[in-house]
Amino acid sequence: MTYFKRHIFFCLNQRDKGEDSCANHHAQAGFERCKARTKAEKLAGPGGVRVNKAGCLDRCAGGPVAVVYPEAVWYTYIDDADIDEIVESHLKNGVVVERLLLPDSVGR
């Protein structure tokens, strides 16, 4: 068994010069919500889920973005309900939330 079953990385990058970035789309709030929900669901910690901050993940056009490993599933989200669904469906039960998937064609 690996130390963590899953990692979810949230891009919290803030670009200079007014360029669009995940930080402009409330990424910090999504990160904090996910961290709180994984703790409340007792998913956090060894053998479970690790919620991580990340710098630029280079998919700014879809921001805010998060990626779950080891599956390499990329999400975009809007609000607390989206984060709750990712936690419940994917992080807890291993079921990808199809409606929140970030299309492969979305980049910087």
Secondary structure by P-SEA (a helix, b strand, c coil): cccccbbbbbbccccccccccccccaaaaaaaaaaaaaaaaccccccbbbbbcccccccccccccccccccbbbbbbccaaaaaaaaacccccccccccccccccccc
